[in-house]
Amino acid sequence: MIEKITKAIIITIFIIFTVIISFGHVYTIKDTGSGLSYQILTFKEIPVSSVIERAQLSLRSEDIVEPSLDTTIDSGTITIIRSRPIEVTLDKTTKTYYTTKLYIGDFLKEIGITLNEKDYINIPEYAELDTNKIVIKRYVEKLKLVKEKIPYETVYVKDSMVAEGVTYLKQNGAYGTKTNYYKEIYFSGDKIKEVFEKSVITKIPTKKIYVVGSAKPPKEYVKKMTVIATAYSPTVWETDSNPWVTASGLRSRYGIVAVDPSVIPLGTLLYVENYGYAVAGDTGGAIKGNKIDVFFYNPYEARKWGVRRVKIYILSGKWKFPSNLKY
């Protein structure tokens, strides 16, 4: 009796298995990482991703599944090619990557590393990836720019038209700039060498110029008179508009004085005590009567002059303006 029951069970199982084989879907998963195989039976076609999910197998994004996860197949074999960890030390940084590549060059391309001719790698790019550790040392050249000040020269120029004992600043000095170019060489993140390449002057220094006078009051003159003398410099607030343009059309400079034309006509040649030889070449709203305004390049020197009473000498002759100005 028992033998009959056993035979019946076996027959039933066989029939069920036959039905499953005939009407079901059988998937075989081969996992190259573990070397194991898994079988999944379903009664309808499902995507490869669902087959792997039913087998309770996890995947890394770097793993390769054939056919692809979004493919739906009737039955058959699914192969999981497992990625493996590769430790990459790039200069002083170590990072672990996962890959299925078989050669060093393909793996480096995959992780976005391109080697230059002078870079070091412990395994040739053309070799098989049969190690789990790669060491790369970069050779890098960097350009370093160092700016350096060039000192300006201070010069003293003698002028026989400026009064003896007078020294004035005609031009402020300015530093120049020199750019030095260096090549820095780094290997494996460490600076191993620095090489000087060239120097380029990017700004020429400007000389600081002082004028030293040697003129004495003239022995021959038309007239001598005493006036109130103020001073101005080429700044907008001290002039009507353009600080370098005068009423006569002359450019402002040392030796151009502003006058009241009704007292001293424009073009008159002068010698101003403690100032030097000059020409009446400008006017001013505040310059009325026996008053003149002398020019200095530097506002400090104009303030230092202040307001003083000086002797002026009217000289013979007249300045010839290069214009049609009537005077």
C-alpha positions as CSV (number, residue, x, y, z in Angstrom):
1,M,0.0,0.0,0.0
2,I,2.8,2.4,1.0
3,E,4.7,1.6,-2.2
4,K,1.6,2.5,-4.2
5,I,1.3,5.9,-2.4
6,T,5.0,6.7,-2.9
7,K,4.8,5.9,-6.6
8,A,1.8,8.2,-6.9
9,I,3.6,11.0,-5.2
10,I,6.6,10.6,-7.5
11,I,4.4,10.5,-10.5
12,T,2.5,13.7,-9.4
13,I,5.8,15.5,-8.8
14,F,7.0,14.5,-12.2
15,I,3.8,15.6,-13.8
16,I,4.0,19.0,-12.0
17,F,7.7,19.5,-13.0
18,T,6.9,18.6,-16.5
19,V,4.0,21.1,-16.6
20,I,6.4,23.8,-15.2
21,I,9.0,22.9,-17.7
22,S,6.5,23.0,-20.5
23,F,4.6,26.1,-19.5
24,G,6.9,28.0,-17.2
25,H,10.1,30.1,-17.6
26,V,13.4,28.9,-16.3
27,Y,16.3,31.4,-15.7
28,T,19.8,30.4,-14.8
29,I,21.9,33.1,-13.2
30,K,25.7,32.6,-13.3
31,D,27.6,34.9,-10.8
32,T,31.2,35.1,-11.9
33,G,32.1,36.7,-8.6
34,S,31.1,33.8,-6.3
35,G,31.2,31.2,-9.0
36,L,27.7,30.1,-8.0
37,S,24.6,29.5,-10.2
38,Y,21.0,30.2,-9.3
39,Q,17.7,29.0,-11.0
40,I,14.6,31.0,-11.0
41,L,11.2,29.6,-12.2
42,T,8.3,31.8,-13.2
43,F,5.0,31.4,-15.1
44,K,5.5,34.6,-17.1
45,E,8.3,36.4,-18.8
46,I,10.0,39.0,-16.5
47,P,12.8,41.5,-17.0
48,V,16.4,40.4,-16.1
49,S,16.3,42.9,-13.2
50,S,13.3,41.1,-11.7
51,V,15.0,37.7,-12.1
52,I,18.1,39.0,-10.2
53,E,15.8,40.6,-7.6
54,R,14.0,37.3,-7.0
55,A,17.4,35.6,-6.6
56,Q,18.1,38.2,-3.9
57,L,21.4,39.2,-5.5
58,S,22.8,42.7,-5.1
59,L,24.6,44.6,-7.8
60,R,27.1,47.4,-8.0
61,S,26.7,50.1,-10.6
62,E,30.0,48.9,-12.1
63,D,28.9,45.3,-12.5
64,I,27.9,44.1,-15.9
65,V,24.8,42.0,-16.5
66,E,24.2,40.1,-19.7
67,P,21.6,40.5,-21.1
68,S,21.1,44.0,-19.8
69,L,18.8,44.6,-16.8
70,D,16.0,46.1,-18.8
71,T,15.8,43.1,-21.2
72,T,12.9,40.7,-21.0
73,I,13.7,37.1,-22.0
74,D,11.7,33.9,-22.3
75,S,14.2,31.7,-20.5
76,G,17.9,31.2,-20.5
77,T,21.1,32.2,-18.9
78,I,21.9,35.5,-17.2
79,T,25.5,36.2,-16.5
80,I,26.7,38.7,-13.8
81,I,30.3,39.9,-14.4
82,R,31.3,41.2,-11.1
83,S,33.5,44.3,-10.8
84,R,36.5,44.2,-8.5
85,P,38.1,46.9,-6.3
86,I,41.2,48.6,-7.5
87,E,43.1,50.9,-5.1
88,V,44.6,53.9,-7.0
89,T,47.1,56.2,-5.3
90,L,47.5,59.4,-7.3
91,D,50.2,61.5,-5.8
92,K,49.1,61.8,-2.2
93,T,45.5,60.7,-2.6
94,T,44.3,57.1,-2.5
95,K,40.9,56.1,-3.8
96,T,39.2,52.8,-4.5
97,Y,37.4,52.2,-7.8
98,Y,35.4,49.2,-9.0
99,T,35.9,47.9,-12.6
100,T,35.4,45.0,-14.9
101,K,38.2,46.1,-17.3
102,L,41.0,43.6,-18.0
103,Y,43.8,46.1,-19.0
104,I,45.4,49.0,-17.2
105,G,44.9,51.4,-20.1
106,D,41.1,50.7,-20.4
107,F,40.7,51.1,-16.6
108,L,42.5,54.4,-16.5
109,K,40.4,55.7,-19.4
110,E,37.3,54.5,-17.5
111,I,38.1,56.5,-14.4
112,G,39.2,59.6,-16.4
113,I,43.0,59.5,-15.8
114,T,45.3,60.4,-18.7
115,L,49.0,59.9,-18.3
116,N,51.6,62.3,-19.6
117,E,55.0,61.3,-20.9
118,K,56.8,62.2,-17.7
119,D,54.3,60.7,-15.3
120,Y,55.2,57.5,-13.3
121,I,53.0,54.4,-13.0
122,N,54.0,51.2,-11.3
123,I,52.4,49.0,-14.0
124,P,52.6,49.8,-17.8
125,E,49.4,51.0,-19.4
126,Y,49.4,48.1,-21.9
127,A,49.7,45.5,-19.1
128,E,46.8,43.3,-17.9
129,L,45.0,44.5,-14.8
130,D,46.2,41.6,-12.6
131,T,46.7,43.7,-9.5
132,N,44.5,45.6,-7.1
133,K,46.9,48.5,-6.4
134,I,48.0,51.1,-8.9
135,V,50.5,53.9,-8.0
136,I,50.6,57.1,-10.2
137,K,53.0,60.0,-9.7
138,R,52.3,63.1,-11.7
139,Y,55.0,65.3,-13.2
140,V,53.7,68.9,-13.3
141,E,55.2,72.1,-14.5
142,K,53.7,75.4,-13.3
143,L,54.5,79.0,-14.2
144,K,55.1,81.3,-11.3
145,L,55.1,85.1,-11.8
146,V,56.8,87.3,-9.2
147,K,56.4,91.1,-9.5
148,E,59.2,93.3,-8.4
149,K,59.4,97.0,-7.9
150,I,62.0,98.9,-9.8
151,P,63.2,102.0,-7.8
152,Y,63.0,105.3,-9.5
153,E,66.0,107.7,-9.9
154,T,66.0,111.2,-8.3
155,V,67.8,113.8,-10.4
156,Y,68.5,117.5,-9.9
157,V,68.5,119.7,-13.0
158,K,70.0,123.1,-13.0
159,D,67.9,125.9,-14.6
160,S,69.4,129.4,-15.1
161,M,65.8,130.8,-15.5
162,V,64.8,129.9,-11.9
163,A,65.9,132.1,-9.0
164,E,69.0,131.2,-7.1
165,G,68.3,129.3,-3.9
166,V,65.0,127.9,-5.3
167,T,64.6,124.2,-5.7
168,Y,61.2,122.9,-6.8
169,L,59.7,119.5,-7.7
170,K,59.0,119.3,-11.4
171,Q,58.0,115.7,-11.6
172,N,57.1,113.0,-9.0
173,G,58.9,109.8,-9.2
174,A,57.1,106.5,-9.7
175,Y,58.2,102.9,-9.2
176,G,58.5,100.7,-12.2
177,T,57.5,97.0,-12.3
178,K,59.5,94.0,-13.3
179,T,57.9,90.6,-13.7
180,N,60.1,87.6,-13.1
181,Y,59.0,84.3,-14.6
182,Y,59.8,81.0,-12.9
183,K,59.1,77.4,-13.8
184,E,58.1,75.2,-10.8
185,I,58.4,71.5,-11.2
186,Y,56.3,69.2,-9.0
187,F,56.5,65.4,-8.8
188,S,54.0,63.3,-6.8
189,G,52.6,66.5,-5.4
190,D,55.9,67.8,-4.0
191,K,57.8,70.7,-5.4
192,I,61.2,69.4,-6.4
193,K,62.7,72.3,-8.4
194,E,62.3,75.9,-9.4
195,V,63.9,77.4,-12.5
196,F,64.3,81.0,-13.4
197,E,63.2,81.7,-17.0
198,K,63.2,85.4,-17.8
199,S,62.4,88.9,-16.5
200,V,60.1,91.4,-18.3
201,I,59.9,95.1,-17.5
202,T,56.2,95.8,-17.5
203,K,56.4,99.4,-16.3
204,I,59.3,101.7,-16.7
205,P,60.1,103.8,-13.6
206,T,59.5,107.6,-13.8
207,K,62.3,109.8,-12.6
208,K,61.8,112.2,-9.7
209,I,63.0,115.5,-11.0
210,Y,64.0,118.6,-9.0
211,V,64.9,121.8,-10.6
212,V,67.7,123.9,-9.0
213,G,67.8,127.6,-9.8
214,S,70.8,129.8,-10.3
215,A,69.3,133.0,-11.7
216,K,69.9,136.4,-10.0
217,P,67.8,139.5,-10.3
218,P,68.5,141.4,-13.6
219,K,70.7,144.4,-13.6
220,E,68.8,145.9,-16.5
221,Y,65.0,146.2,-16.4
222,V,62.2,148.6,-17.5
223,K,60.5,148.9,-14.2
224,K,60.6,147.5,-10.7
225,M,57.5,147.2,-8.5
226,T,56.2,145.4,-5.4
227,V,53.2,143.1,-5.6
228,I,51.3,140.5,-3.6
229,A,52.1,137.1,-4.9
230,T,50.0,134.0,-4.3
231,A,50.7,130.6,-5.9
232,Y,48.7,127.8,-7.6
233,S,49.3,124.3,-8.9
234,P,47.7,122.3,-11.7
235,T,44.6,121.1,-9.8
236,V,41.0,121.7,-10.9
237,W,40.0,123.3,-7.6
238,E,42.7,126.0,-8.0
239,T,41.8,126.8,-11.6
240,D,38.7,127.7,-13.6
241,S,38.5,124.5,-15.6
242,N,41.4,122.7,-17.3
243,P,44.4,123.2,-14.9
244,W,46.9,123.0,-17.8
245,V,45.3,125.6,-20.1
246,T,45.9,129.3,-19.6
247,A,44.2,132.5,-20.8
248,S,47.0,133.0,-23.4
249,G,46.8,129.5,-24.7
250,L,50.1,128.5,-23.2
251,R,50.3,125.3,-21.3
252,S,50.7,125.8,-17.5
253,R,54.3,125.4,-16.3
254,Y,56.8,126.9,-14.0
255,G,57.4,130.5,-15.1
256,I,53.8,131.2,-16.2
257,V,52.2,133.7,-13.9
258,A,48.7,135.0,-13.8
259,V,48.3,138.8,-13.8
260,D,45.7,141.6,-14.0
261,P,46.2,142.6,-17.7
262,S,45.2,146.2,-16.9
263,V,48.3,146.4,-14.6
264,I,50.7,144.0,-16.3
265,P,49.8,143.2,-19.9
266,L,49.8,139.6,-21.1
267,G,53.1,138.7,-22.7
268,T,55.1,140.9,-20.4
269,L,58.5,139.4,-19.5
270,L,59.2,139.4,-15.7
271,Y,61.6,138.5,-13.1
272,V,59.9,137.5,-9.8
273,E,61.9,137.7,-6.6
274,N,62.5,134.2,-5.1
275,Y,60.8,132.7,-8.2
276,G,62.8,133.5,-11.3
277,Y,62.2,134.6,-14.9
278,A,58.5,134.4,-16.0
279,V,56.0,135.6,-18.5
280,A,52.6,137.1,-17.8
281,G,50.6,134.3,-19.5
282,D,47.4,133.8,-17.5
283,T,44.6,135.7,-15.7
284,G,42.4,134.8,-12.8
285,G,39.2,136.1,-11.2
286,A,40.9,136.8,-7.9
287,I,44.0,138.4,-9.6
288,K,43.2,142.2,-9.5
289,G,45.5,145.2,-9.2
290,N,49.0,144.7,-8.0
291,K,48.7,141.0,-7.5
292,I,50.2,138.0,-9.3
293,D,49.7,134.2,-9.0
294,V,52.8,132.1,-9.6
295,F,52.8,128.4,-10.8
296,F,54.2,125.3,-9.0
297,Y,53.9,121.7,-10.2
298,N,53.3,120.4,-6.7
299,P,50.3,121.6,-4.5
300,Y,52.5,121.3,-1.5
301,E,55.0,123.9,-2.9
302,A,52.1,126.2,-3.8
303,R,50.8,126.1,-0.2
304,K,54.4,126.6,1.1
305,W,54.7,129.7,-1.0
306,G,51.5,131.0,0.6
307,V,50.9,134.8,0.2
308,R,53.9,137.0,0.2
309,R,55.0,140.5,-0.9
310,V,57.7,140.3,-3.6
311,K,59.6,142.6,-5.9
312,I,59.1,142.1,-9.6
313,Y,61.1,143.4,-12.5
314,I,59.5,144.3,-15.8
315,L,61.8,143.4,-18.6
316,S,62.1,144.7,-22.1
317,G,60.6,142.8,-25.0
318,K,57.4,140.7,-25.1
319,W,56.5,137.1,-25.3
320,K,55.3,136.1,-28.8
321,F,52.3,133.8,-28.4
322,P,51.7,131.3,-31.1
323,S,48.2,132.5,-31.7
324,N,46.2,135.5,-32.8
325,L,45.7,136.7,-29.3
326,K,45.7,140.5,-29.1
327,Y,47.7,141.9,-26.2
